[in-house]
């Protein structure tokens, strides 16, 4: 377990809604994919879960999203459903999804056929393995950019980002170790609550 960054407020973390590539099991990483109809429905539904989880604190919360289209669309649908101005939030490039390099656009089955040595290397060490290709990152590298962003938040915050970013945040906050974090499923349409003392699903 890493020493967690010091935070006083609560983070309400929401993974973007489903995309066509999610439905097909394809790695997206830095690719700028958009929501499908299921993803749009998830974005609207998660607004109700967020409102129930945050209660009155939501009125004073900050809203921050990854700059990728699938996260911005999720945020804007969520905010509209809550009766808030859809575009009144900020983006932070440090919340971009982990880069998968030349693996992006492929399913795991395709990767295991095309790059069995690389897939085996990742299986051995999911936290430190970096896939081949331009823009690829390891989870260890990802937490180096996500951790400072999380540490700089000054009040309760709603974050709409990606599964990999959620795993990095859990490690940065000291809530999970580097073995458990990359194996945790981050569900779409749910609210992950990150508090100073721990984490839970809403």
Rosetta silent file (secondary structure, phi, psi, omega in degrees, C-alpha in Angstrom):
SEQUENCE: XXXXXXXXXXXXXXXXXXXXXXXXXXXXXXXXXXXXXXXXXXXXXXXXXXXXXXXXXXXXXXXXXXXXXXXXXXXXXXXXXXXXXXXXXXXXXXXXXXXXXXXXXXXXXXXXXXXXXXXXXXXXXXXXXXXXXXXXXXXXXXXXXXXXXXXXXXXXXXXXXXXXXXXXXXXXXXXXXXXXXXXXXXXXXXXXXXXXXXXXXX
SCORE:     score description
SCORE:     0.000 S_00000001
   1 L     0.000  130.825  176.619    0.000    0.000    0.000 S_00000001
   2 L   -80.660  157.414  171.292    1.311    3.419   -0.927 S_00000001
   3 L   -67.338  128.597 -176.311    1.070    6.352    1.449 S_00000001
   4 L   -78.267  152.352  173.743   -2.124    8.130    0.441 S_00000001
   5 L   -69.503  150.761 -178.255   -2.340   11.757   -0.585 S_00000001
   6 L   -82.921  122.969  176.930   -3.914   14.018    2.040 S_00000001
   7 L  -141.628  145.878  177.878   -7.520   14.995    1.273 S_00000001
   8 L  -103.646  -33.994 -175.135  -10.369   16.286    3.406 S_00000001
   9 L   -85.331 -178.669  179.859  -13.255   16.219    0.935 S_00000001
  10 L  -107.458  140.439  173.714  -15.118   13.429   -0.835 S_00000001
  11 E  -107.278  128.303  172.766  -14.681   12.417   -4.459 S_00000001
  12 E  -103.092  102.202 -172.453  -17.688   11.066   -6.337 S_00000001
  13 E   -98.824  127.592 -179.409  -16.035    9.164   -9.177 S_00000001
  14 E  -125.205  123.870  172.561  -18.077    8.159  -12.215 S_00000001
  15 E   -77.158  143.374  178.532  -16.761    6.135  -15.116 S_00000001
  16 L   -54.542  157.793  176.323  -18.040    7.283  -18.512 S_00000001
  17 L   -69.978  173.104 -174.847  -21.003    5.498  -20.050 S_00000001
  18 L   -64.830  143.144  171.591  -20.725    2.670  -22.544 S_00000001
  19 E  -115.564  171.356  176.737  -19.230    3.160  -26.008 S_00000001
  20 H   -60.865  -37.770  179.630  -19.375    0.869  -29.040 S_00000001
  21 H   -68.893  -35.794  173.339  -15.821   -0.240  -28.260 S_00000001
  22 H   -57.961  -46.315 -177.359  -16.801   -1.057  -24.662 S_00000001
  23 H   -61.904  -31.104 -179.610  -19.605   -3.225  -26.006 S_00000001
  24 H   -90.831   -3.449 -179.466  -17.113   -5.018  -28.282 S_00000001
  25 L    74.595   28.805 -178.278  -14.500   -5.408  -25.531 S_00000001
  26 E   -96.012  140.847  176.722  -11.939   -3.181  -27.288 S_00000001
  27 L   -70.719  129.867 -177.228   -9.264   -1.210  -25.442 S_00000001
  28 L  -100.928  -46.875 -179.881   -9.882    2.502  -25.874 S_00000001
  29 L    53.316 -125.119 -177.746   -7.120    4.257  -23.965 S_00000001
  30 L   -83.029   -3.153  178.744   -6.495    7.627  -25.564 S_00000001
  31 L   -65.124  140.310 -172.414   -8.805    7.041  -28.540 S_00000001
  32 L   -94.076   69.191 -179.590  -11.586    9.626  -28.576 S_00000001
  33 L   -81.558  157.915 -178.743  -14.630    7.371  -28.772 S_00000001
  34 L  -110.092  167.448  177.571  -18.188    8.582  -28.099 S_00000001
  35 E   -69.624  149.221  166.700  -21.070    7.133  -26.102 S_00000001
  36 L   -95.604 -175.230 -176.653  -23.563    4.741  -27.648 S_00000001
  37 H   -61.894  -38.057  177.092  -27.277    4.788  -26.772 S_00000001
  38 H   -63.422  -40.012  178.486  -26.683    2.563  -23.736 S_00000001
  39 H   -64.325  -38.185  177.082  -23.957    4.929  -22.559 S_00000001
  40 H   -64.557  -41.067  177.831  -26.261    7.921  -22.843 S_00000001
  41 H   -64.735  -39.464  177.870  -28.884    6.112  -20.768 S_00000001
  42 H   -63.413  -38.974 -179.343  -26.250    5.225  -18.162 S_00000001
  43 H   -64.618  -38.575  177.686  -25.155    8.863  -17.947 S_00000001
  44 H   -70.681  -41.856 -177.478  -28.703    9.999  -17.234 S_00000001
  45 H   -67.593  -35.360 -176.699  -29.350    7.217  -14.713 S_00000001
  46 H   -69.814  -20.597  176.949  -26.130    7.807  -12.776 S_00000001
  47 H   -60.753  -40.294  179.178  -27.229   11.388  -12.103 S_00000001
  48 H   -66.695  -40.131  178.139  -29.952   10.072   -9.790 S_00000001
  49 H   -64.622  -40.164  178.792  -27.479    7.840   -7.965 S_00000001
  50 H   -63.445  -45.810 -179.446  -25.101   10.776   -7.579 S_00000001
  51 H   -61.505  -40.087  179.202  -27.808   13.052   -6.200 S_00000001
  52 H   -68.438  -38.127 -177.939  -28.853   10.397   -3.688 S_00000001
  53 H   -72.771  -41.849 -174.112  -25.264    9.708   -2.623 S_00000001
  54 H   -86.867  -30.775 -178.735  -24.098   13.314   -2.299 S_00000001
  55 H    61.863 -145.256 -177.946  -27.290   14.922   -1.008 S_00000001
  56 H   -60.610  -23.841 -179.052  -27.100   18.666   -0.254 S_00000001
  57 H   -62.280  -20.788 -177.654  -23.281   18.599   -0.576 S_00000001
  58 H   -62.841  -29.348 -177.511  -23.684   18.323   -4.341 S_00000001
  59 H   -62.680  -29.712 -177.436  -24.648   21.998   -4.577 S_00000001
  60 H  -103.214    3.448 -175.172  -21.157   23.106   -3.513 S_00000001
  61 L   -76.602  153.344  171.724  -19.191   20.394   -5.327 S_00000001
  62 E   -89.675  148.983  178.713  -16.724   20.957   -8.124 S_00000001
  63 E  -120.173  123.922 -176.389  -17.251   19.045  -11.400 S_00000001
  64 E  -135.449  138.614  179.682  -14.196   17.856  -13.362 S_00000001
  65 E  -132.022  156.123  164.962  -13.932   15.544  -16.379 S_00000001
  66 L   -60.400  149.795 -179.395  -11.340   13.932  -18.580 S_00000001
  67 L   -76.240   -4.689 -178.282  -11.085   15.864  -21.870 S_00000001
  68 L   -74.017  152.043 -171.545  -12.072   12.834  -23.976 S_00000001
  69 H   -58.607  -40.554 -176.165  -15.435   12.892  -25.715 S_00000001
  70 H   -66.336  -30.193  177.831  -16.949    9.925  -23.880 S_00000001
  71 H   -81.454  -39.129  178.567  -16.324   11.518  -20.491 S_00000001
  72 H   -64.975  -41.114  177.999  -17.438   14.999  -21.502 S_00000001
  73 H   -63.831  -41.379  177.439  -20.682   13.619  -22.973 S_00000001
  74 H   -60.883  -46.330  179.923  -21.314   11.647  -19.783 S_00000001
  75 H   -60.851  -44.653 -175.883  -20.707   14.748  -17.673 S_00000001
  76 H   -68.610  -38.636  175.987  -22.955   16.943  -19.799 S_00000001
  77 H   -66.430  -43.002  178.584  -25.843   14.450  -19.804 S_00000001
  78 H   -58.181  -49.603 -177.988  -25.413   13.951  -16.048 S_00000001
  79 H   -65.262  -40.943  178.199  -25.454   17.685  -15.349 S_00000001
  80 H   -62.109  -40.236  178.547  -28.446   18.292  -17.612 S_00000001
  81 H   -63.724  -32.339  178.231  -30.335   15.510  -15.829 S_00000001
  82 L   -81.043   -3.557 -177.660  -29.563   17.226  -12.516 S_00000001
  83 L    79.904   20.872  179.221  -30.906   20.522  -13.873 S_00000001
  84 L  -103.210  154.544  176.705  -27.439   22.095  -13.999 S_00000001
  85 L   -57.268  121.525 -171.309  -25.888   23.959  -16.949 S_00000001
  86 L   -56.839  -35.776 -172.760  -24.438   21.083  -19.018 S_00000001
  87 L  -100.213    9.670 -177.765  -21.129   22.740  -19.893 S_00000001
  88 L   -88.416   66.249  176.908  -20.376   24.415  -16.543 S_00000001
  89 L  -149.001  169.402  177.273  -17.532   22.092  -15.540 S_00000001
  90 E  -115.754  159.788  174.321  -13.812   21.944  -16.192 S_00000001
  91 E  -111.394  156.479  177.874  -11.603   19.344  -17.824 S_00000001
  92 L  -138.004  120.748 -177.086   -8.163   18.202  -16.705 S_00000001
  93 H   -62.796  -19.104  178.597   -5.800   16.389  -19.106 S_00000001
  94 H   -70.660  -11.775  178.664   -4.367   14.387  -16.209 S_00000001
  95 H   -92.400    4.650  175.360   -7.675   12.494  -16.095 S_00000001
  96 L   -59.785  151.998 -179.704   -7.204   10.990  -19.574 S_00000001
  97 L   -65.457  156.123  174.498   -7.388    7.214  -19.699 S_00000001
  98 L   -55.867  138.385 -179.552   -4.224    5.119  -19.453 S_00000001
  99 L   -83.159  131.205  178.819   -2.559    4.815  -22.865 S_00000001
 100 L  -103.603    7.795  175.600   -2.469    1.328  -24.398 S_00000001
 101 H    56.895 -132.448 -176.091   -0.216    2.240  -27.342 S_00000001
 102 H   -72.232   -7.172  177.127   -0.472   -0.146  -30.285 S_00000001
 103 H   -80.218  -16.282 -175.695   -2.976   -2.301  -28.383 S_00000001
 104 L   -61.612  138.228 -178.001   -5.706    0.345  -28.625 S_00000001
 105 L    91.619   -7.056 -178.113   -8.666   -0.744  -30.735 S_00000001
 106 L  -104.994  154.889  170.337   -7.998   -4.439  -30.107 S_00000001
 107 E   -85.610  164.923  177.708   -9.757   -6.967  -27.887 S_00000001
 108 H   -63.284  -34.870  178.181   -7.764   -8.977  -25.348 S_00000001
 109 H   -62.652  -40.868  178.544   -8.269  -12.086  -27.485 S_00000001
 110 H   -66.528  -40.141  179.900   -6.724  -10.287  -30.464 S_00000001
 111 H   -64.475  -42.105 -178.982   -3.819   -9.016  -28.344 S_00000001
 112 H   -65.754  -30.018  176.020   -3.078  -12.494  -27.007 S_00000001
 113 H   -76.437  -42.460 -173.492   -2.942  -13.841  -30.563 S_00000001
 114 H   -82.610  -34.373 -175.306   -0.875  -10.984  -31.998 S_00000001
 115 L  -136.503   65.773 -176.508    1.411  -10.239  -29.039 S_00000001
 116 H   -61.859  -34.811  179.898    1.497  -13.281  -26.733 S_00000001
 117 H   -67.067  -42.270  178.359    4.779  -12.232  -25.108 S_00000001
 118 H   -65.020  -43.110  178.906    3.418   -8.780  -24.292 S_00000001
 119 H   -62.157  -38.995  178.611    0.158  -10.184  -22.953 S_00000001
 120 H   -67.255  -38.049  177.362    2.112  -12.596  -20.750 S_00000001
 121 H   -62.444  -40.552  177.119    4.282   -9.745  -19.485 S_00000001
 122 H   -67.249  -39.522  178.516    1.201   -7.801  -18.475 S_00000001
 123 H   -59.977  -35.076 -178.510   -0.272  -10.860  -16.769 S_00000001
 124 H   -72.475  -33.918 -175.393    2.890  -11.147  -14.660 S_00000001
 125 L  -151.143   83.045 -175.920    2.905   -7.512  -13.523 S_00000001
 126 L   -64.451  -27.731 -175.347   -0.213   -5.517  -14.354 S_00000001
 127 L   -76.450  -41.549 -172.983    0.942   -2.451  -12.426 S_00000001
 128 L   -99.679  -11.814 -177.059    4.350   -1.880  -14.016 S_00000001
 129 L   -70.925  134.616  175.421    3.893   -3.329  -17.505 S_00000001
 130 L  -116.898  121.106 -179.552    3.778   -0.773  -20.330 S_00000001
 131 L   -62.860  165.184  178.137    2.351   -1.980  -23.664 S_00000001
 132 L   -73.921  158.808  171.184    4.276   -1.336  -26.896 S_00000001
 133 L   103.801  164.291 -177.819    3.717    1.702  -29.058 S_00000001
 134 L   -63.683  134.197  175.798    3.442    5.480  -28.908 S_00000001
 135 L    81.908    0.666 -178.783    1.594    6.904  -25.919 S_00000001
 136 L   -71.130  147.197 -179.195    1.536    3.640  -23.948 S_00000001
 137 L  -135.898  158.375  166.693    1.653    3.874  -20.160 S_00000001
 138 L   -96.912  164.663  172.967    1.903    1.617  -17.148 S_00000001
 139 H   -63.518  -33.255  177.701   -0.397    2.003  -14.156 S_00000001
 140 H   -60.900  -40.892  176.128    2.686    3.112  -12.230 S_00000001
 141 H   -68.914  -38.397 -179.434    3.100    5.962  -14.707 S_00000001
 142 H   -61.983  -42.301 -177.888   -0.603    6.770  -14.644 S_00000001
 143 H   -66.700  -23.434  177.547   -0.690    7.238  -10.873 S_00000001
 144 H   -68.743  -26.462  176.293    2.159    9.749  -11.201 S_00000001
 145 H   -97.657  -29.467 -179.969   -0.126   12.088  -13.145 S_00000001
 146 H   -76.641  -39.667 -177.100   -3.437   11.265  -11.454 S_00000001
 147 H   -55.018  -50.590  179.558   -2.122   11.494   -7.867 S_00000001
 148 H   -63.028  -33.769  177.802   -1.134   15.196   -7.981 S_00000001
 149 H   -64.242  -45.462  179.486   -4.451   16.095   -9.609 S_00000001
 150 H   -63.084  -41.956 -177.648   -6.373   14.325   -6.846 S_00000001
 151 H   -64.722  -26.799 -176.353   -4.206   15.907   -4.146 S_00000001
 152 L   -83.290   -9.270 -179.689   -4.916   19.408   -5.478 S_00000001
 153 L   -67.397  134.955 -171.959   -8.712   19.133   -5.126 S_00000001
 154 L  -108.044   -6.107  178.357   -9.911   21.536   -2.445 S_00000001
 155 L  -154.446 -179.670  176.679  -13.524   20.473   -1.874 S_00000001
 156 L   -53.163  136.421 -172.534  -16.040   17.729   -2.632 S_00000001
 157 E  -139.072  136.952  170.951  -15.643   16.887   -6.295 S_00000001
 158 E   -97.629  119.319  178.635  -17.529   14.961   -8.955 S_00000001
 159 E  -112.348  129.176  170.302  -15.055   13.366  -11.373 S_00000001
 160 E  -112.733  113.933 -177.110  -16.120   11.765  -14.652 S_00000001
 161 E  -148.665 -133.357 -166.193  -13.214    9.820  -16.079 S_00000001
 162 L  -130.284  163.878 -179.699  -12.102    6.254  -16.867 S_00000001
 163 H   -59.548  -45.025  179.184  -11.652    2.850  -15.278 S_00000001
 164 H   -62.688  -38.131  179.539   -7.861    3.058  -15.292 S_00000001
 165 H   -66.513  -38.132  177.119   -7.955    6.506  -13.715 S_00000001
 166 H   -61.815  -41.542  179.058  -10.219    5.213  -10.928 S_00000001
 167 H   -64.544  -41.060  177.891   -7.720    2.449  -10.160 S_00000001
 168 H   -63.826  -40.043  179.955   -4.870    4.966  -10.093 S_00000001
 169 H   -64.664  -39.942  178.796   -6.855    7.233   -7.763 S_00000001
 170 H   -61.459  -37.638  176.637   -7.518    4.360   -5.357 S_00000001
 171 H   -73.499  -43.258 -179.739   -3.770    3.712   -5.117 S_00000001
 172 H   -59.105  -34.449 -179.454   -2.889    7.415   -4.900 S_00000001
 173 L   -84.672   -4.404  179.647   -5.280    7.777   -1.968 S_00000001
 174 L    80.263   15.917 -176.929   -3.851    4.700   -0.243 S_00000001
 175 L   -86.439  -26.764  178.404   -7.125    2.758   -0.479 S_00000001
 176 L  -136.911  154.874  175.938   -5.835   -0.198   -2.551 S_00000001
 177 L   -90.244  174.663 -172.403   -2.429   -1.736   -3.189 S_00000001
 178 L   -76.250   -7.728  173.077   -0.828   -2.132   -6.603 S_00000001
 179 L   -86.317  -46.188 -176.230   -1.851   -5.781   -6.818 S_00000001
 180 L   -73.780  -38.509 -171.836   -5.563   -5.296   -6.072 S_00000001
 181 H   -58.728  -49.401 -177.273   -6.142   -2.031   -7.947 S_00000001
 182 H   -70.568   -8.006  178.722   -5.543   -3.169  -11.562 S_00000001
 183 H   -99.751   -5.254 -178.404   -7.815   -6.174  -10.982 S_00000001
 184 L   -79.205  128.383  174.847  -10.767   -4.173   -9.657 S_00000001
 185 L   -76.232  128.547  177.854  -13.718   -3.858  -12.031 S_00000001
 186 L  -106.816  110.044 -170.362  -14.889   -0.249  -12.379 S_00000001
 187 L   -82.003  144.493  173.285  -18.540   -0.364  -13.351 S_00000001
 188 E   -82.148  146.235  179.371  -20.294    2.018  -15.722 S_00000001
 189 L    79.783   11.806  179.615  -23.426    3.728  -14.435 S_00000001
 190 L  -122.162  163.084  177.581  -22.280    3.551  -10.801 S_00000001
 191 L  -112.367  119.333  175.690  -20.851    6.083   -8.323 S_00000001
 192 E   -95.414  118.592 -176.842  -17.551    5.204   -6.638 S_00000001
 193 E   -99.499  120.653 -179.985  -17.198    7.219   -3.432 S_00000001
 194 E  -110.334  111.413 -178.473  -13.624    8.006   -2.368 S_00000001
 195 E  -115.252  163.954  179.475  -13.425    9.359    1.176 S_00000001
 196 L   -54.881  -33.253 -175.829  -10.437   10.096    3.421 S_00000001
 197 L   -96.081   -1.193 -178.498  -11.068    6.901    5.360 S_00000001
 198 E   160.514 -165.686 -177.704  -11.860    4.519    2.531 S_00000001
 199 E  -140.512  157.263  178.926  -13.959    3.813   -0.544 S_00000001
 200 E  -162.114  161.024  170.492  -17.339    2.312   -1.380 S_00000001
 201 E   -88.069  138.918  178.933  -19.902    2.032   -4.131 S_00000001
 202 L   -68.171    0.000    0.000  -22.939    4.272   -3.673 S_00000001
